């Protein structure tokens, strides 16, 4: 482990003072700060699994449960966790619910879900 701290910032940074060069045809909807923090930060609140997913399997498959747990830990705008992941007929879909930066959040959440699911079932992929 590199001991790095990270933070996604979307709504509170000033685009005019970015160190990065962004072409007129490009957008920079958020930035990721990476560095050594003075402390390890704090854990953000998370919603219960029941509010973040639905499954037509009872019990949920272990790979789906691992994916949901990873998605629960994913950073989202204002820590609101406005997403829903559904397992239906063996297929998984992820939906962004209304909220700030929901499409960015959905990409982050989907990647976290993917990493969690693959930690149990390495061949798992979005269908």
C-alpha positions as CSV (number, residue, x, y, z in Angstrom):
1,X,0.0,0.0,0.0
2,X,1.4,3.4,-1.0
3,X,-0.3,5.2,2.0
4,X,-1.9,7.7,-0.3
5,X,-5.1,9.7,0.4
6,X,-7.5,10.5,-2.4
7,X,-10.6,12.7,-2.8
8,X,-13.0,13.2,-5.7
9,X,-14.0,16.9,-6.0
10,X,-16.7,17.9,-8.4
11,X,-18.8,20.8,-7.1
12,X,-16.4,22.9,-5.0
13,X,-13.2,23.3,-7.1
14,X,-12.4,26.4,-9.2
15,X,-11.9,25.4,-12.8
16,X,-10.0,28.6,-13.6
17,X,-7.1,27.5,-11.5
18,X,-6.7,24.0,-12.7
19,X,-3.1,22.9,-13.3
20,X,-4.3,20.7,-16.1
21,X,-4.9,21.9,-19.7
22,X,-8.4,21.3,-20.9
23,X,-9.2,21.9,-24.5
24,X,-12.2,24.0,-25.5
25,X,-13.9,20.8,-26.8
26,X,-13.3,19.0,-23.5
27,X,-15.0,19.2,-20.1
28,X,-13.5,18.7,-16.7
29,X,-16.5,17.8,-14.5
30,X,-14.4,16.8,-11.5
31,X,-10.9,16.4,-10.3
32,X,-9.2,13.8,-8.2
33,X,-6.8,14.9,-5.5
34,X,-4.0,12.4,-4.6
35,X,-1.4,12.8,-2.0
36,X,-0.2,12.2,1.5
37,X,-2.7,13.5,4.0
38,X,-1.9,14.7,7.5
39,X,-4.3,11.9,8.6
40,X,-6.2,9.0,7.1
41,X,-9.5,10.9,6.9
42,X,-12.8,9.5,8.0
43,X,-15.3,6.9,6.9
44,X,-18.4,8.4,5.2
45,X,-21.9,7.3,6.1
46,X,-23.3,4.5,4.0
47,X,-26.8,3.5,3.3
48,X,-28.0,0.0,4.1
49,X,-27.7,-2.6,1.3
50,X,-31.5,-2.8,1.0
51,X,-31.6,0.8,-0.1
52,X,-28.9,0.4,-2.8
53,X,-29.9,-2.8,-4.5
54,X,-32.6,-5.3,-5.5
55,X,-32.1,-8.9,-6.4
56,X,-34.5,-11.6,-7.6
57,X,-32.2,-14.2,-5.8
58,X,-32.6,-15.1,-2.2
59,X,-30.0,-15.3,-0.9
60,X,-28.0,-12.9,-3.1
61,X,-25.1,-14.6,-4.9
62,X,-21.8,-14.0,-3.0
63,X,-20.3,-12.2,-6.0
64,X,-23.2,-9.8,-6.2
65,X,-23.0,-9.2,-2.4
66,X,-19.3,-8.5,-2.7
67,X,-20.0,-6.1,-5.6
68,X,-22.7,-4.2,-3.6
69,X,-20.4,-3.9,-0.6
70,X,-17.7,-2.4,-2.8
71,X,-20.2,0.0,-4.4
72,X,-21.4,1.0,-0.9
73,X,-17.8,2.2,-0.2
74,X,-17.5,4.1,-3.5
75,X,-17.3,7.9,-3.2
76,X,-20.4,9.7,-4.4
77,X,-21.3,13.4,-4.6
78,X,-22.1,14.7,-1.2
79,X,-22.0,11.1,0.0
80,X,-25.6,10.7,-1.0
81,X,-25.3,7.3,-2.7
82,X,-28.0,8.0,-5.3
83,X,-27.8,4.8,-7.2
84,X,-29.6,1.4,-7.5
85,X,-28.0,-1.9,-8.6
86,X,-30.4,-4.6,-9.7
87,X,-29.8,-8.3,-10.3
88,X,-32.6,-9.7,-12.4
89,X,-32.6,-13.0,-14.4
90,X,-28.9,-13.3,-13.9
91,X,-28.1,-9.8,-15.4
92,X,-27.0,-6.8,-13.5
93,X,-27.9,-3.2,-14.3
94,X,-27.0,0.0,-12.4
95,X,-29.1,3.1,-12.4
96,X,-28.3,6.6,-11.4
97,X,-31.0,8.3,-9.3
98,X,-31.6,12.0,-9.4
99,X,-28.9,14.1,-7.8
100,X,-25.8,16.2,-8.4
101,X,-23.1,14.5,-10.5
102,X,-25.2,11.4,-10.8
103,X,-23.6,10.2,-14.1
104,X,-20.1,10.6,-12.7
105,X,-21.1,8.9,-9.5
106,X,-22.6,6.0,-11.5
107,X,-19.3,5.4,-13.3
108,X,-17.4,5.3,-10.1
109,X,-20.0,3.0,-8.4
110,X,-20.1,0.7,-11.4
111,X,-16.3,0.3,-11.3
112,X,-16.3,-0.4,-7.6
113,X,-19.1,-3.0,-8.1
114,X,-17.1,-4.6,-10.8
115,X,-14.0,-4.9,-8.7
116,X,-15.9,-6.3,-5.8
117,X,-17.8,-8.8,-7.9
118,X,-14.6,-9.9,-9.7
119,X,-12.9,-10.5,-6.3
120,X,-15.3,-13.4,-5.8
121,X,-16.0,-14.4,-9.5
122,X,-13.1,-13.3,-11.7
123,X,-15.0,-13.9,-14.9
124,X,-17.9,-11.6,-14.0
125,X,-18.7,-8.8,-16.6
126,X,-21.5,-6.3,-17.2
127,X,-23.8,-7.8,-19.8
